[in-house]
């Protein structure tokens, strides 16, 4: 069976969930070979093996942290040259998509971004995408070269499938472009204790109906009761009520959680484009004619200031 390269997103050896989802998808089309770079790369091996990696290629060098994405592209290209894979899978983060695009140019192959599913086909892997603000679903395959595909988080289940996970050192020769853009400073992001927005299984978002930054506390309380991430509509972000990093929508972040709860969000196409692929959608809005109700699985017509605290209390009571 052909091998499939999977680029590993990890933090000091702790593998992030989107990579484990990629391993599930990779097993549908071949044998996953993981590529782990940077500090803690070898520590990822046990987790990757548990989820299906037959081999783990590792490399650590100061270039991976001191410079922007090019050193990682150099390493992924070295892995590509060593393995000659049937496909290359990369998480669909901002950095992941840049790495994938640069690799595709180098190896003269086609690229598919933001796939939500992957299956084997007679002429190569077939990727499913949600396009035009999630109004259509398309199936595509690469017609030239080795497919390079980025996959959205929460697109596949995480399934254990123990494999050998043999660790091999990857020899990387850095290109002249690798040191072109140097990282001069880093500022740690303050932890909220909540999951990453794009990776969360549950997202609770607030919009214009929240009516003020101070009122986002009730959105946060519901999110915390569910172990969820907090999102916000563009209107709420533009009003300065919540950070731009939490914006869900076409000009913000795209999310695809198992459960999406929209509170006080009308459902403009800009917002829908960023959350329409969520598995189950619940909306709370006092306007029964709000466009968001055309999209939802469950809708509550009511004042969010009454409904959301009651929902939070109910969740807490059932957990307690």
N, C-alpha and C positions, 0 to 999 in steps of 0.2 A: 504493500500500500504506500502511496506517495506521502511524503512528509509535508507538513504545513507549519510555517513559521508563525509563532505567536509572540508579539512584542509585550514584555511584562511591565506593567505599571505597578511599582512598589515603593514603599517608603522605608528605607533602612532594613529591607528584608521582609517587611509585612506586605503581602500581596493584596492589592485592592480588588474589590469584587468584579469590576468589569473584565479583568484579565481572566478570572475563573469562568466567567460567562463565555469568553472567547475560546477557552479550552473545550467547552461543551460543543460549540459550533464547529471547531476545528476537527473534532472527532467524527463529524458527519462526512467530512470530505477527505480525511487522511489521518496520519499519525502526527499529533502535535509535538513540535520541537520549540521549546520556550527560549527566548532570548532575554536574559536579565542583565542589566548594566548598572554600574555604580556601586556605592557603598551598600553592603549587605546582600549583594547579588547571589552569593552561594547559599545564604540563609533562606532563600526563596524555594530551594529545591524540594524540600519535604512537602510543602503545600502544593507546589506545581505537580509533583509526582502523584500526589493523592487525587488530583483532578485530571489526570490523563496525560501528562507530559512524558513522552518516552525518553526525552533527552532535554537537558537544560544547558544551554551555552551561556557562559558567564564571562564578564570582563569588567574590570574596575580600573579607572584611571582618573586623574585629577581633571582631565578635559571635560568629563561628563558633568561636573559641577561648576567648573570655572568658566565655561563658555555655553552659548545657547545651543540649539538643537543639532547643529551640523555634526559634532562628534558622535551623537547617537545615530545619525543617519549613516555615518561611516561604519559604525559597528554593525548596524542592521544589514548594510550592504555586504560586509564581510561574512555575516551569517548566511546571507542569500547565496553568495559565491561558494560557500562551503557545503551547503545543503542542496542547492538546486530544487527548491520547494515547488509544490503544486500551487501554492497561494501564500500570501503574507497577510496576516490579520493584525490590526492595530486598534486599540481603544479609541473611540471617537471624541477625544478631548481636543482642546485647541492645539496643544502641543502634539498630540497623536496625529491629528490631521496634517500638520505641517511636516512631520517626519514621514508620513505615508506619501504625501505629495512629492517631496524631494526624492524619496526612494524610487517612486514610479518614473520620474523624469530620468533618473540615472540608469535604470534598467530598461528604459524604453517600453514600459508597460502601461496598460490602462489602469484607472483607479475608480473605485466606487466608494463614496463617503456616506456616512450616516445610515448604513444598512440596519434593518431591524430584524432580519432573519437571513439564514443561509442554508442552502441545500445542495446536494451533489447533482450535477447535470451531465449529460452525455458529452458535452463540449467544454466542461469546466464548471466551477461553482456558480450557482445562480443566487444572486442577492435580491432580497426584497427591500424596497425603500418606500417610505411614506413621503409624498411630494406635494408641491403646491398647497402649502399650509395644511397638509394632511387630508386634502380633498381627494387624492388619488393614491392608490398603491400600485407600484410598478415592480416588475421582475426584470433584472438585468444581468448580463454576463460580460466579461471582458473579451474582446475579440482579438486583442494583440498582446502577446507577452504573458508574463506571470501575473495573475490577478493580485492587486493590492487593494484591500478592503478594510475600511474602518467601520466599526459597529457601535451603535448607540448603547449606553448603559441600560440595564434592565430589559434587554431584548431577548435574553435566553435564561433558562434556569441554571443554577449552579448545581452540577451533579458530580458526585464523587465517582471516580473510575480509576482506581489505582493502577499505576504504570511504573516502569523502571525508574524514570527520572534521573538517568545517569548524568552526572555533572561533568562537563568538558569545558576547558578553558578556550575562549575565543580569542584568536590573535587579530588585533586591530591595528591597521596603519592609518593614522589620521591624515586627512587631506590638508592642503594649504588653506582651504577655506574654514577649517575647523576652529581656528583661533581668531576669526574675523570679528566676532562680537563677544566681548568679555562681560561677565557678570561682575559688577563693581560693588554691589551691596544687596543684602537680603533683610527683609523685615518680617519676623514671624507673624502670621495671621493669628488674631485672638480666637481662641477656641470657644465655641458656644456650647460644646457638648452634644450638638445635634449632628446628624449625618450630613455628608456632602449632598448638596441640592440635586445634582445630576445623577447621583447614585442611590438616592434614598428610595426605599420601598413605599414610603408614604410621604406625601407632600401636602401641607396645608398652606394655602395662599390667601392673601388679603388684597382687596382692591380699593377703588374709590369710596366704596360704601363703608370702609373702616373709619373714614372721616378724621384722620389725624394720627400722628406718630405715636402719641401716648396710648391710643386704642389698639395698637398692634400687640399689646400685652395679652389680650384675650386670644388672638391668633396663636401667639407663642405658647400660651397655656394649653390649648388644644393640641398643638403639635407635640409638646412635651409629654402629654398624657398618652399619646400614641407612639412615641419614639420617632417622630417624623421631622422632616426638614421644613423650614419656613420659606415660602415664596411670596412674591409680590407682583402685582400687575404694573404695567408701565405708568399708568396714571398715579399709582401710589408712590412709585420711585421718583417720577418727575416732580411730585409735590414735596419730595424730601422726607417722606414718612418712613422709608426703609432703604437700606443700601442698594446700590445698583447691582452689586454682586448677587443679589437675591431675586433679580428680575426674571420672570418666566415669560417667554414670548419670542417673537421673530427677531427682535433686536436685543433680546436677553439670552437666557439659557433655555435649551430644550430639555424637557424631562419626560420620562415615560415610566412612572411608578406603577405599582400594583393598585394604589388608591390615591386619587387626587381630590382634595376638598377645596372648592373655590368659594370664598366668603366675600360677599359684596363686590363681586366681579361681574360686569355686564356680559362679557363674552365677545369682545371685539375680535376680528379676525387676527389681529396682531398677537393677541394673547393665545387664542386657540391654536395658532401655528406652533406654539411652544409646548403644548400639553395634550394635544388631541389624541396622541397615541397611548395615553394612560389606559391601563386595563379597566379600571372602574372609576367613574367620575361622579362626584357629588357636588351639587351647587346649593348655596344658601343665599337667597336674594329676595328682597321685599317686593321687587317688580316682577310680577308673574309673566310679563311679556319680554323679559330680558333674553337676548339671543343665546345666552349660556344654556338655557333650558332645552334648546334644540339638540344639544350635544350630550346631555348627561344621562347616566344610568338611573340616578336618583336625584330628585329636586325637592328642596324645601322652600316654600314661599313664606317668608317671615323675616322679622327683624334679626339681623345677625347678633345684635347685642343681647337678645333674649335667647336665641337658638344656640349659639356657640357655647356660652357658659353652661347651659343645660347639658349639651352634648359632652362637654369636658367632664362635668360632674358624673354623668352616666358612665363614661369610659373608666374613670377612676374607681367608681363603686364596683364595677364588674371586675376590675383588676384586683381590687383589694379583698 
